[in-house]
Amino acid sequence: MTIDLATLDGRERHKLLNGVVVPRPIGWISTVDENGVRNLAPYSWFQIASSTPPVVMFSAGKRNGVAKDSALNAIATGGFVANIVNGDLLEAMNATSVEAAIDVDEFDYARLDATPSERIAAPRVTAAPVSLECETLHHYEIPDGGNTVVFGRVLVAHVRDDLRDENGYIDIRKLDPIARLAGLDYATLGDVVTVPRPE
Ligand SMILES: Cc1cc2nc3c(=O)[nH]c(=O)nc-3n(C[C@H](O)[C@H](O)[C@H](O)COP(=O)(O)O)c2cc1C
């Protein structure tokens, strides 16, 4: 089957791309607006963009032509926190995806504790195994009404003590990351295969 993307409507394009670029990590993005109102929402169009300098990105769709609140806040206030979601936080993460007005505090809505960040106005999710405090570096508007892609320089990483060994490696079994698939589906860490690099 060969598909010309121009022949698909928006929903079909979304289903195709969202279904084949899997599994995706989830950046659980906390921000504040210019009045200090907290916001928290999951973004699975989330990735490392660079490690030196350390940069991550998330991609926010639009509602009625306007970027979602997380992107608006990150751009307006200059920062966001990317919290990592583990198995214990799956339900709470899902609750924060509620389509809520910009003045709704999703920490309260999902009954989540927040810890003040060190360098960013937005707090982090206290229970998250890892939280990356990011300073908004840049945002890119995908042409033709596409997503708003927000890049943030990671200033501080909060990592649960038992997750990182003396060589700096993260124990991904203990991290227990949740990944996004498509529709209502998620994946947990399954079999891990170790493959030596070619000489
Ligand atoms: C696991 C998960 C991943 C999501 N990933 C994205 C994403 O990458 N981009 C996006 O625009 N919306 C995504 N959504 C939907 C947003 O979380 C949802 O629209 C939310 O209300 C946005 O909140 P905000 O306007 O406060 O930023 C995702 C939802 C879930 C449950």
The ligand as a MOL file (V3000), in Angstrom:
LIG
                    3D

  0  0  0     0  0            999 V3000
M  V30 BEGIN CTAB
M  V30 COUNTS 31 33 0 0 0
M  V30 BEGIN ATOM
M  V30 1 C -0.7600 10.8400 26.4430 0
M  V30 2 C -1.2110 12.0740 25.7250 0
M  V30 3 C -0.3490 12.6980 24.8530 0
M  V30 4 C -0.7410 13.8760 24.1920 0
M  V30 5 N 0.1410 14.4540 23.3300 0
M  V30 6 C -0.2030 15.6050 22.7120 0
M  V30 7 C 0.7250 16.2530 21.8520 0
M  V30 8 O 1.8550 15.8130 21.6490 0
M  V30 9 N 0.3260 17.4260 21.2710 0
M  V30 10 C -0.8910 17.9560 21.4860 0
M  V30 11 O -1.2070 19.0230 20.9540 0
M  V30 12 N -1.7910 17.3710 22.3220 0
M  V30 13 C -1.4590 16.2150 22.9450 0
M  V30 14 N -2.3490 15.6160 23.7990 0
M  V30 15 C -3.6090 16.2940 24.1250 0
M  V30 16 C -3.3540 17.3780 25.1690 0
M  V30 17 O -2.7870 16.8340 26.3620 0
M  V30 18 C -4.7040 18.0540 25.5290 0
M  V30 19 O -5.2020 18.7090 24.3710 0
M  V30 20 C -4.5620 19.0320 26.6670 0
M  V30 21 O -5.8330 19.4950 27.0390 0
M  V30 22 C -3.7060 20.2250 26.3070 0
M  V30 23 O -3.6480 21.0400 27.4360 0
M  V30 24 P -3.1530 22.5390 27.4300 0
M  V30 25 O -4.0360 23.3120 26.4900 0
M  V30 26 O -3.3330 22.9190 28.8720 0
M  V30 27 O -1.7120 22.5440 26.9910 0
M  V30 28 C -2.0200 14.4220 24.4310 0
M  V30 29 C -2.8970 13.7760 25.3140 0
M  V30 30 C -2.5040 12.5980 25.9380 0
M  V30 31 C -3.4530 11.9100 26.8920 0
M  V30 END ATOM
M  V30 BEGIN BOND
M  V30 1 1 1 2
M  V30 2 1 2 3
M  V30 3 2 2 30
M  V30 4 2 3 4
M  V30 5 1 4 5
M  V30 6 1 4 28
M  V30 7 2 5 6
M  V30 8 1 6 7
M  V30 9 1 6 13
M  V30 10 2 7 8
M  V30 11 1 7 9
M  V30 12 1 9 10
M  V30 13 2 10 11
M  V30 14 1 10 12
M  V30 15 2 12 13
M  V30 16 1 13 14
M  V30 17 1 14 15
M  V30 18 1 14 28
M  V30 19 1 15 16
M  V30 20 1 16 17
M  V30 21 1 16 18
M  V30 22 1 18 19
M  V30 23 1 18 20
M  V30 24 1 20 21
M  V30 25 1 20 22
M  V30 26 1 22 23
M  V30 27 1 23 24
M  V30 28 2 24 25
M  V30 29 1 24 26
M  V30 30 1 24 27
M  V30 31 2 28 29
M  V30 32 1 29 30
M  V30 33 1 30 31
M  V30 END BOND
M  V30 END CTAB
M  END
